Amino acid sequence: MVSLARKNLLEDIPRFLVAQAGIMFAVTLVTIQTGIFNGFTRSAAQLIYNANADIWVTSDTLVQPELSLPLPATTLDQAQEVAGVARAEALIFKSAVWRQSSSDINLVRVIGFEPQGQLFNPNNLIQGSTQALQQPYTAIADTSTLRSLNVSKVGDLAELGSLPVRLVGLTQGNRSITSNPFVFTSLENANAYATGGQNARLSCKLQTGSEDIQCTSMPTNQKQSPQAKPRQLAASDTISFILIRAQAGQDLQQLKQKLETAIPNTSAYTQAELIKKTQQFWQRRTGVGFILGLGATVGIIVGGIIVGQILYSSVSDHLREFGTLKAMGASDWTIYGVIIEQSLWMAVLGYIPGIVLCFGVGAWTFATQGITILITPATAIAVFGITVAICVGSAIFAIQKVTRVDPAIVFKA
């Protein structure tokens, strides 16, 4: 019976290829849509994955990392004094305008952190060093955002806010679909980019024989002042998050309560809790999950219709053969087995090229656009199960034609 199933499948090659194209389309659409959804939810929390902190402390108004009120810089010292805290570091997360030319501007997210710290570092740094961020007016960007920022390599100059910025490093894979391009820099630089140029106009240039940028402040109606560099954070400045490393053996839930008690109007989250909160915001409070799920459903329906039509047509074309089998005494289950086996071959032969194509598309989008199409083993297994279900379900639909076959059809002209 194995040879009969394959014979029916391969007898009409054009029809077979159309069927496989339909299954491949369904596999690709469902996998890509699911992968985009998985990649989307992961990229929504991309900033959090860059940290090595046990607890994140932020304003109790937090909706998601890009929507929260700031904290006074003094809260960093308060957090460090809480029993059970081994280390506390500040993180600044603010928007600014990137300008490469007078007519080319982009909105970016400036991520300020401590370059010599331990709790935050840009993932996948492929060129440069975070230590270079200790120099004034320097930043690190992701390779996938270079085109939108209109820069091409380490060393290129641009303007961030009203201040200069020099690219000193590149990362790969630090892009969030839900956010503007990330620009990583030091706390002092980030604070300067958030507030600089409000009371003065700065004239900046590269220092001769050095990689340092020198700026001179030129307030209106005043002569040039000495070189202006980013200053240390003051009590009047604000930060976005406090990253906490707990002491060994410290219960994180108890430490969260201590931090929230010691620092009024704040909320504390473990890394897993903050990732979940961020992803749930995008899944439930936006239409993204519905749209991607709808696309996957359409793929299943279209694939099922195509496979069902092909199998039904194949069964119709071979009714005399099935009638012959029944006339020879073959049971209905034997005939059903032939049709179901045929559908399983279609599932396997359609799934393999489809999933390979999906991995290829995922690699291409990550390399060229920095967008992650996350195809996990669980996703691949689930899609294979869906593919088999589509094909077997279509086979069951086609089987209804065989149940009404009269063995006498063999003797009809």
N, C-alpha and C positions, 0 to 999 in steps of 0.2 A: 504493500500500500504506500510505502514511502516513495517509490518510483512514480506511482500514479499521481501523488500530490505534486511532486516536482514537475512531472510532465504537464499537468494542467497549468502550472504556474509559468513555465517557460515556453509553452507551445506558441504563444503569441507575444514575441519580444516587445513590440511597441506598447501593447497593453500593459505588459509587466513593468516597463519603464515608467509609464504614466502612473501606475499604482505606487511604485516606489517613490516617485517624485512627490506624490501626494502625502505619503507617510513621512518622507524626509522634510517636507514643508511643515507638517504638523509638529514633528520632533523639534525642528529648528525654532519655530515660533514659540512653542511652549517653553523650551529651554532658554532661549534668549530673553523672553519676557520675565521668566522666573529669575534668571541670572541678573538682569537689570534691576529687578526688585531687590534681590539680595545685595547687589552692589550698591544700590541706592541707600538702603538702610544702613549699610556699613559706612558708606562715605559720609552720611549725615553725622556720624559720630567720629569722623576721621581725626579731628583735633584731640579727642579723648584717647585714642589709640596711641598717640605720640607720647603720652605721659607714662611715668613709672611711679605713680602715686597711689597710695591706699585709699585716700579720701580727698574729695574735692569740696571746698567750702566756697559758697557763693551767696548772692543775695537771695532772700526768701521770695523774691518776685520772679525767680527763674522760670521761664517757660521752656526754653531750650538754649544751648550755649550762646546763640547769637541774639537772644532776646532776654535780657536781664539788666537790672540796674547795677551800677558799679559799687564797689566797696571802697571805703577810705584806706589809704595805704597803711595807716596805723594798725589796721586789723591784723596785719602780718605779724607784728610783735605780740599782739594778744594771742594769736594762735600758737606761736612758738612757746608761750609760757604755760600752755595747758598741759597738765600731767598726762603722760602717755604719748606725747608728740615727740618724735625723734628729730624731725626736720620739717621745716615749712618754707615754701618758696612761692613767690608771687607770679602770676600770669596775667598779662594784659591782652585783651582781645577787642580791638577797635577797628573801625572802618576809616579809610583814607582814600584820597584820590591819587592814582599813579599817573604821572604825566611824562611821556617820553619826548613829545614835541608839543608845540603850542596848540595843535588841533587834535591831538590823539590822547585821550584820557580814558582811564579805567578805574572802576571802584574795586578796591582790594581789602582784604582782611589782614590787618597788621597783628601778628602774634609776637608779643614781647615776653621773653623769658630770660633766666639767668644762664648765660653761656657756660659758666663754671659750675652750674648747679648739677643736681643728680636726678631731679624728678621730671624733667621735660627735655626732650631732644627731638628734632625733626627726624622722622623715620627715613631710612634709605638715602642717606646722604652720599651721593656718588661723586661729588666734586667739592673741594673746599673744606673748611673746618668751621665748627661753631665758635672756636676761639677767635676767629677773625671778626666776629660780631662785637668784640670789645672795642674795636675801632669805631670812631664816630661815623654816623650816617652810612651804615653798611647793612646789607640784608641778604637773605637766602630765599630763593624762589624754587618752584617745581618746574621740571623740564617741560611738562605739558602746558604750562601757562606762558612760556617765553614768547610765543607768537602774539598772544593777546596783550602782553606787556611791551611788545615791540623791542625786545632785547634778544640777544642771541648767545651770549657767552659770559663767563665770569670776567669781571672787570668793566662791564658796560655801565654807563651812568644814566640816570634818569632823575625824576623829581617825584617826591612822595609828600603829599600835602603841599607845603611851600618850601620844603627843604630838599637838598640833594640826597640821592641814594646810590650807592655803588654795590653791584652784585658781587658777592664774595663766595657764593656756594650754590650748588644745585642739588635738589632731591628728586626722587622718582616715586610716583604713586601717592603724593600728598595733595590730592585734589578732591574736593567735595562737590558732588553734583548740586547740592543744595546751597552752596556758598560761593561767594566771589573768590578769586585766586588768593591763596595764602601767601603772605610775605613774612618770613621769620626774621626777627631781629632781637637785640638786647632790650632789657627793660628800659634803660635810659633812652635808647634810640626810639623805642615805641612811644614813650611818653613825650619825647620831643616832636615826633611826627603827629601826635594827637593834639598837641598844644602849640607847637612852634609856628612862628610867623604871624601870630595873632596881634602882637604889639610892635613888631619890627619887620623890616624887610632885610633878608639875609643875602649877601653876595658870597657865593661859594665857588671854590675851585680846588683841583688836586694840587697838593703841595709838591713843588719841584723835587724830584729825586726820591719821592716817597709815595706810598699808597694812601696816606691820610688825606682826608678832605678838610680844608680850612674854610671857615665861614667867618665873615665879618658882619656884624649887625649894623644896619644903617637906618635908625629911626628917623622919622620925618623931622626936618629942621635941625638935625644934629649931625655932627661929624661921625665918621666911622669909629666904632668901638673896637676893642681888642678882639681877637679870635673867639668866636662863639662855639662852644661844644655842648653836647647834651649834659644836663646836670643830673645828679643823683635824685632819686624820688624823694619828695618832701611830704610832710604830713598832709598838705593840702591836695596832693595828687590822689588819683584813684587807680584801682586795679580791678580786674574782672574776677579772678579766682585766686584762692589760696590752695596750693597743693600740699598735702600732708603725707608724710611717711610715719607710720605708727611704730612705736617701740616693739621689740620682739615680744610675742606673747600677749600683746594688747588686744582686747576684744574690740573690733571695729564699731560695732553698734553702740557700745558704751562710750567709746571715744567720740562718736558722732554727737551723742547727747551732750557730752562735756563741751564740745566746740560750740554747739548751738547755744548753750547756756552762757558760755564765756563771751561770745560775740553776738550781741543783739541783732535782730533782723537778718539773720543768716540761716541757710539750710546747708546741711552736709550730706554728701552722697558718696557711697563707695563707687569705684570705677564702673562696676557692673551695673549698679543702679542708675548712674548717670547715662550710660550707654542706652539702657532700656528706656529711660524717660525720653531721651532724644529721639530714638527710633520710633517710639509710640506716638510722639507728636507728629512726625511726618507720615506715619501709616494711618493714623486715625483722624487727625485734624486737617488733613489735606486729601485731595482726591487721587493721589498718586497710586496708592494700593489698589483702588477700584479700577483705574484705567489699565494698569499692568495686568491685573487679574482678568479683566475683560479681554485683553489681547490674547492671553493664554487660553481662555475659554473658546474664543473664535478659532484658534488653531486646532483645538480638539474637535470642534464641530466640523470644520472644513475637512480635516484629515479623515474623520469618521465617515463623512458623506462620500468622499472620493473612494476610500477603500471599500465601503459598502457597495457602491455602484460597480466597481471592478469585480468584486467577488460574486455579486449577484449576476452580473453578465457572464462571468466565467461558468458559474453553475448552470445557467440557462443554456449556454452553448454546449454543455456536456451532459445534458439530460439523458440522451440515449445511452451514454456510457454508464451513468448511474443506474438507468433502468436495466441495463445488461447485468450489472452487479446484483441488483435485487432479484432478477430472474434466476441468477445462479445461486441464490440463497444467502447472499450477503445481508447481514442485519443492518438496521438503520444506524446503529451506533458505529458500525464499521465505516459506513459512508460519511457519517458526521465526522469521524476521526480524520478522513481524508481532507475534508473542507477545513477543519480547524487546524490541521497540520499545515495546510497551505497558507492559512492566515498567519500562523506563527513564523513561517519562513519569511513572509512579507514584513512582519514586525521587525525581525532581526536584521534583514537586509536593508530595511529603510532606516532603522535606528542607528546603525553603525556609521554610515556616511553623514547622517544628520548631526550626531553628537560630535564627530570629528570637525565638521564645519563650524559648530558652535564654539569649540575651543579655539579654532583658528580666528574666528571673528573676535572672541574675547581677548586674545593676545594682541591682535591688531589694534583694537580700540584702546587698550591699556598703553601700548607703545606710542601711538600717535596722538591720542586725545587725553590720556591719563584717566580715562573712565573705566571703572572696574565692572566687568560682567562676571559676577561671582557664581561659578558653577561648582557647587560642592559635590562630594560623592553621594550625599543623600539626595541632592537634586537630580543627579544623573540616574540613580536607581529609581527614583520616583517617576521620572519621565519615561524610563524603559517600561515600568509597570503600566503607565498610562497608554503607551504605544501598544503593548500587548492587549490591554483591555479594549482599545479602539478596534484592533484587528479581529480579536475573538468575538467582540460584540457584533461587528460587521458580518463575521462568519455565521453567527447564530441567526442573523437576519436572513442571510442567503440560504441557510438550511431549511427555512420554511418552504422554500421552493421544492426541495427534494422530498420533503415529507408527503407531498401530494403526487409524487411520481408513480405512475402505473407501469409495472414491468412489461405490460403489453405494448408499451411505446416502442419497444425494440422491433416488433413485427409490423409496425406501421410503415407505409411507404414514405 
